[in-house]
Amino acid sequence: QVQLVESGGGLVQAGGSLRLSCVASGGSFYAMGWFRQAPGKEREFVAISTTGGRTYYGSSVKGRFTISRDNAKNTVYLQMNSLKPEDTAVYYCAANNIFLTTDDYDYWGQGTQVTVSS
């Protein structure tokens, strides 16, 4: 059974940093990434990383967030710097064997809350 478990969310002031982690068990995946959903908004693509090292970012986080991956540990990370109040959302880890920037992923974590205060 595949499980994705996120950690690292929390409350931070604007301009601060947080690092999210997501550990996958029960399978290994070509693509692992992050999405987020703020209250009243649709789920938004944040970043994706492949086993080959290819990365891609959503326009709203490019230059501030960095996705990385430890394939041996089946873990993907999201380093979030220069956080803004508009980054406040529940962040979801997703895994798939196809490179996608839409939310048509096969597997999802339970989500971790990130709150950025102004």
C-alpha positions in Angstrom: 0.0 0.0 0.0 1.4 3.4 -1.0 1.6 6.1 1.6 2.9 9.6 1.3 3.6 11.3 4.6 4.4 15.0 4.8 6.0 16.9 7.6 7.5 20.3 8.2 4.6 22.7 8.0 3.9 25.4 10.6 3.6 29.0 11.3 6.2 31.5 10.1 6.5 35.2 9.6 6.6 36.8 6.2 10.1 36.6 4.8 10.9 33.5 6.7 11.6 29.9 5.6 10.2 26.5 6.1 11.3 23.1 4.7 8.7 20.4 3.9 9.5 16.8 3.6 7.5 13.9 2.1 8.4 10.3 2.5 6.9 7.7 0.2 6.5 4.1 1.2 5.1 1.1 -0.7 6.5 2.2 -4.0 9.0 4.4 -5.8 7.9 7.0 -8.3 9.4 8.8 -11.3 7.7 12.1 -10.3 7.2 13.5 -6.9 5.9 17.0 -6.3 4.0 19.5 -4.3 0.7 21.2 -4.7 -1.1 23.6 -2.4 -4.6 24.6 -1.7 -5.7 27.8 0.1 -9.2 28.2 1.5 -11.7 28.9 -1.2 -9.2 28.4 -4.0 -8.4 25.6 -6.3 -5.5 23.3 -5.8 -2.4 24.9 -7.3 0.8 23.3 -8.7 3.9 24.2 -6.8 6.8 22.1 -7.9 7.8 18.7 -9.3 11.0 16.6 -9.3 11.8 13.5 -11.2 14.2 10.7 -10.5 16.4 12.0 -13.2 16.7 15.4 -11.6 14.3 17.3 -13.8 12.5 20.0 -11.8 9.7 22.5 -12.7 8.1 25.2 -10.7 4.9 27.1 -10.6 5.2 30.7 -11.6 4.2 32.0 -8.1 7.0 30.2 -6.3 9.8 30.2 -8.9 13.0 31.8 -7.5 11.8 31.4 -3.9 11.1 27.6 -3.5 13.5 24.8 -4.2 12.5 21.2 -4.7 15.0 18.4 -4.1 14.9 14.7 -3.8 16.7 11.8 -2.2 15.9 8.8 -4.3 17.5 6.4 -1.9 15.2 7.5 0.8 12.1 7.9 -1.4 11.8 11.4 -0.1 11.1 14.8 -1.7 11.8 18.1 0.0 10.5 21.6 -0.6 12.6 24.4 0.7 10.5 27.6 0.9 12.3 30.9 1.3 11.0 34.5 1.3 7.6 33.3 2.3 4.6 35.6 1.8 1.2 35.6 3.4 -0.2 34.4 0.1 1.8 31.2 0.4 -0.5 30.2 3.2 -2.2 26.9 2.3 -2.3 23.2 2.9 0.6 21.7 1.0 0.2 18.3 -0.5 2.8 15.8 -1.6 1.9 13.9 -4.8 3.6 11.0 -6.6 3.2 9.5 -10.0 5.1 7.8 -12.8 4.3 10.5 -15.3 5.6 14.0 -15.4 2.6 16.2 -14.7 2.0 19.8 -13.6 -1.7 19.2 -13.3 -3.2 17.5 -10.3 -3.9 14.1 -12.0 -1.6 12.3 -9.7 -2.2 8.8 -8.5 -1.1 9.2 -4.9 -1.5 12.0 -2.4 -0.4 12.7 1.1 -2.7 14.0 3.8 -1.4 17.6 3.6 0.5 19.8 6.0 -0.6 23.3 6.9 1.7 26.3 6.2 0.7 29.6 7.6 2.6 32.8 6.9 1.8 35.8 9.0 2.2 39.4 7.9 
